[in-house]
Amino acid sequence: MSHTGGMLSRLPLLYREGDLVGRILALCGLQIEILDELMLGIQQSHWFDSTKEVSEAEKLASVLGIERESWQDLGEYRAWVHALRNGWLKNGTTTVYGLKTFIEEYINLYQDAVDTVFVPPIRGWREEDKTESEDSARFIENPKIKKYKYIPENGGIEPLHQFTINQRGIDDTSLHLLYTGITSTPEYVPVCANITTGQALIYLGEIPPGKRLWITAGPSGIAGASLEGEDVTKKLRSITGYQPGMPWSDEQFDEKTLAIKLVRGENRLWFLPVAHYDRTGLDRFLLAFADTIMHQGRLDETSFDQSLFYQQPVIKLTAAWYEAVPASFAVSLSGGIMRFRKAGEDVAETRRRRLIFSLQNGVNSLKAAGIKAAVSLAPFTEVQHQRDTLRDVSPKTFSSYGPTGRDAPPKTGAIFGKSKFEEVKFS
């Protein structure tokens, strides 16, 4: 019932039907209705979810210290405030549960606000650092990053070369090796030893020119080897308790070939080819077990009694390992599909970048101090690894052949070594 009808219902019956009285009360009722609209607007401005002005929403959220980004409209700002407020006051802030809940809640609220889908519904979380499936979200504590090192940085590695790997991860890790033949001379029976841990890995074979030998470590630390796609794991041997200058015994060989471990901190490693019975390579490998004081002889750099005749490098060595980053976590979300209705592609792409930006800022405000966090949307990818290469043999050798056809004697002249004397016709 309107305000005018309410006032008329309170008058005696005689006055209700009067036209003049009705118009006077209608004027008063209109003013009261206008006042009601103003009062309703004031009430709405005091409720965050009902206010229609961004400025009023900012004032209400300022109680929690949550500022609005310049690009956020009212709907986007509400999604941001609700998710961040619940993360701070309801779900445990720095806990894994609180971070996961914030991410799920903000994604749902933001996608509803912009009417666009960037991330499919999160039905579960993985905590393994694996990339085989992008269907579910992944929360990875102490994510692993891949590190490379070329030994040395330029050129090949010569026998008796010593180098250092500083492993900064939180856990011990396994070492992967790649040997590449770079000259016309093969390398025989290469040995890579970690002096720090007393481990050594031996390949009882040769690395031909231009060929590549991969020595990889499996999840359980077991080593495997591949020479240009051919499995040569049976030629690998690992040793525990290795000491430079001391021959190893049969008891030191591991039952299963183990990859070289890198402990936290500095690891001293050593490369040298070592002679083994019934293995070729007399001009390359060492017949005696050298100590770390031995080096390739160089004028005015090494002493005479601690030097060997110089051997040029014939292979290149690349080392790789994974480091578990301490005090860090990474969040990876499936973001390979973007579905929008009204907005154009450019607008949707901009909103997608804003979602990543907001998720990163929100996680940064919720995580504990001193913790490194990274949030990303994983694209849809299909990866097919291959190791095919193009090789060039130098120097090149060209062979020439005569033209094909009937081998018939010429009408005049002769063919050396074929024409008989009585068949020769001189012009």
Steps between C-alpha positions, in 0.01 A plus 500: 500500500630849410542775755204689345271200539611451857416857594160484327413179684534682831247776409126476562306346215344835412836660421660202316300560184587866477708590196669798658602310812636213286721731291634677808590169665651368173742794502602419854529129420733573208735692727499216751580248224791717386621507860471119514719469188762719662487299820532175301808638324651590837428150629653340190814710535556344840503144361796392286308252284208734433666837437492623142789743525864397478599791725269376776641146465854639535404679822353183647802287401742758639417361844697189397766698316414346162558753225344490155707471185435766238368244251256329739132574454245439776454128428874430474567698816238304693660171390840627611381621844296188581777255410771698678287561809417131535864411451607733780223447754344164427721245325835516673702756300848345472385137504486286187125463548455876524700565184319234299160623619584860407606395151187294439264763641653793315506317166131413530394850609714677240380281213138561602564875513650520149285219351807325361659163579877489521551205736277190506348399835768375739401147602820411679855605574822323413807549714751327271732696272374327186372637172341195342146618572373857487142412602541578869664774701844442648636637827869420512706567810871547437464481120794365303683710245736361239860620502763462228872539497741473205832353607704693415300798378682501166645211304539141610601335825850361529603204717565578870278808483356593840188710541254605768119494512330703771167334574268747675191279530341393825562129431770287343448439130627285214734611223427452130788501252525554126823414318536621139785405268641816340815387316604222266636298796273288721502514879541170686375389842408843644472521878324778689564499875352705781790540740272653762272195528748232392293388202615424147314410182682305227399442140679192369489597135597767253336823389551527123545836325174692471308255719323587825487295817221579747537378857174566683373431849161342559261588785658235724855618427584217259713616205432422136700571186406558136740546208307670219181315587667164566468374857851442637413484870676162528832680446449723803663430836479698823740503794450596863785600728719638222826668603728678251828319444371172645395206280148382556415143585220275379322549832462871426287443191132554573257217435279747313658780301434816701506854366740751651349687794543873554481594866398842620777752462825458310575179309848437357493287188770350283512372143753245382513203261630190682635181341301180549580148396385406151402858415663687214642851527869464572587849380227671704441352841722492807674173588542600866262655751586866511469723803336842499842669498559373144422734213555535129846643448519870416804719476557715810168385651554144625796336670692227320434222753124573507438520125414270215571548132219717371191327355266713299127485586295285267155521667279769645331449838167646608370445854136543605316458827178601677502723807212504748467871578480555878233719661284511188191359336343515156137486389422382149145517366357361181457799269507358150141593407330842516123517451321836478154613386467876456853633533733496202819302488720798587287588803495138616878472464542816708274359770699178499821691572321687778391170654861378515611836642233493771568138595870576540432811708248315717734210566780744582281670761394169656828306504746510787781753496818386328323241286530520122177425311414475131158462337458412133239383253639204312435521125372208299811332362597180328871420522680239294865472598747412228875470476547490124787711374665591172866405479770607258814292440816694434709486289262405221595229248356512151497202265457532124374233270499475122181525301291189453441345159631242252872438523573504127835565333527840334500531124839668507769504770524256784412442871802443723508154649203375297564548128706235327782604274343356186173683574650844528407737217694817463329794343 
